[in-house]
Amino acid sequence: FGDLVSAIGGDHVNVASIASPKFNPHFIEPKPSDVLKVKRADLFVHAGLDLELWRWPLLDAAGNRSVMPGGPKELDLSQGIALLEVPSRPLSRLEGDIHLYGNPHYWLSPENVRRMAQVICDKLCAIDPDHQDEYYRNLEEFLRRLDQKMVEWRSKLEPYKNRELVGYHNAWVYLMEFAGLKMQHFLEPKPGIPPTPRHVQFIEQYIKQQRIPALIQETYFPRQTADVIARRTGAKVLLLCQNVREQPECADYTAMMDYNVNQLVEALR
């Protein structure tokens, strides 16, 4: 999110991020310095939904009413996004860490990022109208480059349409939809529940039967289980990125997507 705000805001914004790209965004522990940043912020940009459960205590501690929900300097980037996996029935904690409003990892679809960039631009123009011409120019340039890259990414992935992969955590649904790939099973037997021996056995059998070429997981999850399954099945472990700067190759959003797409193509090839 910080990368997108920097791309649209250019020289007129000073962007700080609460969540490090190298850690699971579900479980960030804000520091006192983060409270101070939010207290002084002219704009607070967040994922909305229930991804950042640490967000509410942080806002309460900061006491900056203008960036609280519904405030003029708060921006929920989930607004207007067509969310996937929205529950259609009442949920129970027995089902694991199920998200109440739908899968919150929506920024892994470049189509969604187009809308997010527009929403960021509109908000910056509203709170800083003196520089709106520059914000619109930055948006136009960002979208031009993103659209070019989307054509390239889809072309690279086209030969592998409908191939299936296995994930560690259910965080890749938007990337799979964009890529035209399938992911039905995960190393976690339920969201947020570590792999169990029985479930690992099922995944190994499934990979062999369906000839699944790769296991995908985030860099911040332990990979011992995936490595064991890979040795037993011949599948490859792919460490893809959720966040800009999670890996050295992922310096900005398009670089991150380049990295993820190239990793997928290499494994599927």
Secondary structure as GFF3:
##gff-version 3
##sequence-region A 1 269
A	DSSP	alpha_helix	2	9	.	.	.	ID=ss1
A	DSSP	three_ten_helix	10	12	.	.	.	ID=ss2
A	DSSP	three_ten_helix	25	27	.	.	.	ID=ss3
A	DSSP	alpha_helix	32	40	.	.	.	ID=ss4
A	DSSP	beta_strand	44	46	.	.	.	ID=ss5
A	DSSP	alpha_helix	55	62	.	.	.	ID=ss6
A	DSSP	three_ten_helix	65	67	.	.	.	ID=ss7
A	DSSP	beta_strand	74	76	.	.	.	ID=ss8
A	DSSP	three_ten_helix	93	95	.	.	.	ID=ss9
A	DSSP	three_ten_helix	106	108	.	.	.	ID=ss10
A	DSSP	alpha_helix	110	127	.	.	.	ID=ss11
A	DSSP	three_ten_helix	129	131	.	.	.	ID=ss12
A	DSSP	alpha_helix	132	157	.	.	.	ID=ss13
A	DSSP	three_ten_helix	158	160	.	.	.	ID=ss14
A	DSSP	beta_strand	164	167	.	.	.	ID=ss15
A	DSSP	alpha_helix	173	179	.	.	.	ID=ss16
A	DSSP	beta_strand	182	186	.	.	.	ID=ss17
A	DSSP	alpha_helix	197	210	.	.	.	ID=ss18
A	DSSP	beta_strand	214	218	.	.	.	ID=ss19
A	DSSP	alpha_helix	224	233	.	.	.	ID=ss20
A	DSSP	beta_strand	236	240	.	.	.	ID=ss21
A	DSSP	alpha_helix	253	268	.	.	.	ID=ss22
###
